[in-house]
Amino acid sequence: MINGTNRLALVIGGSGMLSDLCLELAKQYSKVGVIGRTEAKMQSLTRVSNIVPVYADYTNLKVFEKMLEKFVEDFGRDRKSVC
């Protein structure tokens, strides 16, 4: 892990083309939040214990904003974000 155990990463749309990136980040970060819209795509990632699935429709700005606020509340602000 990079610099300790409290490192976080947040990947938007990570259950599709960025799924390999999420798996690599999971090797380096203590938690990787993966924002996705479909549970079926997320299943392969949720087998990794430190990947946190976050189901949200990021095309709906109000829903997405509330989800981000909840994520920050639960996990803090110290994270790498990938869009």
N, C-alpha and C positions, 0 to 999 in steps of 0.2 A: 504494500500500500504506500501511497505517496504521503510522506510527512504525517504519519499517525492514522488514527482510526476514525476521525470525524470528518473526513473529506466526503463531499457530496457532489454528484453530477446530476444534471437534469437534461433529458433529451426529449425534444418535441418531435413527434412522429417517428419515434425510435423502433416501433414494431415492424416497420416495413424495410425500406432500403438501408436504414441505419441500424438494423438489428445486430450485425457483426460488430459495429462500433460499440454498441451497448454492452456486448459480451466482453470486449476488450476493456472498457471502462470499469466493468465489474471486477476485473483483476487488480485495478489500481485504486479504486475508491471504495469506501466502506458502504456507501449507499448510492444506487443509481436509480433515480426516478425516471420512468419512461412514460411519456404521455402518448396515449393512443386512443383511437376511437373504437376499435373492434377487439373484443375479447379473444376471438379465435387467433388473430395474428400475435397476440401477446402471450399465448400459452407457452411457446418455446422459450421465451425469456423468463417467465416466472418460475422455471425450474431452478434458476440460479438464486440462491438464498438472499443475496444482497441487492437484487433488482426489485424495486417497488413499482408495481403497475399503477398508473394513474389514468383512469378512464375519463376522458373529457373530449367533447367536440370542440376542438380549437378553432373551428370556423365560426362558432358562436362566441363573440367577444365577451359578453357578460358572463357566460358560463366559464369560459377560459380564465377570466380575471379572478373569479371566485375560487377556482381550482388552484391557481397560482398562490393566492393568499393563504389558502389552507395548507398547501405544500410548505410554504415559508414558515407558517405557524408550527407545523409538525416537525420540520427538519432544519430550520434556520436558513440563513442567507449565504453561508460559506459554501459556494458550489460553483462548478463549471457548468455553463449552459451551452447546449448545442441545438441549433434549429435546423 
